[in-house]
C-alpha cells in the first residue's frame, strides 16, 4: 500500500498527439525523448520547458514497464506536471507491424545505397531514420526494467 502511494506521487501526465489523433494519454513515472540537442529525461516536477522533438523513440515508464513510441519531428512542452508531445506522426511500439517496418527499412537503405542523380538524399535519409525508429520502438516495447 505504501509503495503504491509513493509511486502515485511520482506520476505525471503525458500526452502524445498527432494531427490525426491522441496516441497516448497516461500517467507515467518518467520519459526519455530525443531532440536536436540530444536526449531529455523528464520526471515529475521538471521545470517548465519547451523543446524540439526529433525522429526517434520516445520511451516512458509506467507500472515498472518500459513502453516505446516511434515519433517523427515535432515539439514538446513540460508545464505543471504535464508533458505534451506534438509530433507529425507517432506509433506505439505494440502497434507496429514489424514485417512492414523491416521492409520500409530495407527499401530506404537500398535507395540510399543507389545514389542516382535526381535522388532526394535528405528524404531518403529521413525515411531510413523513421523506419529504424519504428523497428526500435517495436523491439523495446513492454520490457521489464531491472
N, C-alpha and C positions, 0 to 999 in steps of 0.2 A: 504494500500500500504506500509506504513512504517513498519507495523508488518511483512509483507511478506519479506521485505528487511532484517529486523532484524533476522528472522528465517533462511534465506539463509546463513547468516554469522555464524550461529551456526552449520551448517551441516558439515558432513564429510562422506567420502565414506567407506562403509563396504562391504566386500565380504565374503561369507561363501562358501567354496569349499570342495568337497569330491573327492576321486579318480575318481568317475564316472561323476561328473557334477558340475556346478556352481549352488548352491541352492539359494543364494541371492546375488544381486549386486545392492545396493541402496545408496542414500544419506540419512543419518539418523541424528537424533538430539542427541541420546545417546544410549549406550549399557550397559547392565549388563550381565556378563557371569561368569560361575563357573570354578574354577581351584582347584588344590590340596591345594593351600594356602588359599582358601576362594573365596569370590565373588569380582569381579572387576567391578567398574563403569568407563566407558570411555566416555569422551566428546571431542569435537574438541579442538585441541591444547594440547592434552595429551602428555607428554614426551614420547620419543621413548621407546618401551618396548616389550619384548618377554616373553611369559609365556606358561605354560601348560594348556590345556583345559580338564575338567572333564566331565563325563557323567552328563547331566543336561539340564536345559532350558536356552537358551540364549534369553534375552528379549531386544528388541530395540524399540525406539520411532520414529515414522515418522508421520508427519502431525497431531500430537496430539493423535495418536492412538498407542496402545501397540501391538506389534507383537511378537510372540514366535516361537522359533525353538528348537526342541529337538536335542541335539548334543551328539555324542559319544566322546571318548577321542581324543585328538589332540593337536595342538599348535595354538597360535595366536601371531600376530605381529602388533603393532601400530607404524607407522612411517609416518611422513609428512602428517598428517590428513587423513590417510588411514588405516583402520583396516582390516587385512586379518586373517580369521579364517580358519584353515585347519583341518578338522575333518574326522575321519574314516567313519562316516555317519552323516547325518543331514536331518531333515524333518521339513518343515514349519508346524506350528500348524493347519493351514487351510487345509492342505493336508492329515492330519492324519485320518485314519478310526478309530473312537473311539471304535466301537464294537470289531475290531481286536486287538486294543491296550489293551482293558479290558480283552479279552480272554488270551492274552500273559501275562498280569499281574497275572491273576488267575492261569495260568499254572506254572509260575515261583514261585509264593507264595506257591502253593501246593508242588512243587518239594523241596523247602526249608524245608517245614514242615515235609516231609517224612524222611529226613536224613538217607537214607540207605547207607550201606557200598559200596564203589566204586563211590559214587556220587562226582562229581566235585563241591564242595561247592562254590568256587570262581566264577566259570562260572554261577552257579545258582543265586548268588547274583548280578552279573553284568546284567543278564537277567532281574532280578527284577528292578534294577535301571533304565535300559533302558526303560522298559515298563512304569514305573512310570513317567519318564521324558516325554514320548510321551503323556501320559494322561494329565499331567500338561500343556504341550505346547498347546494341543488341547483346554483345558478349558480356558486358558488365552488369546487366540487369539482374536484380534480386539477390546479389551475393550478400552473405552474412559477413559483417565486419568482426574482426578479431578483438 
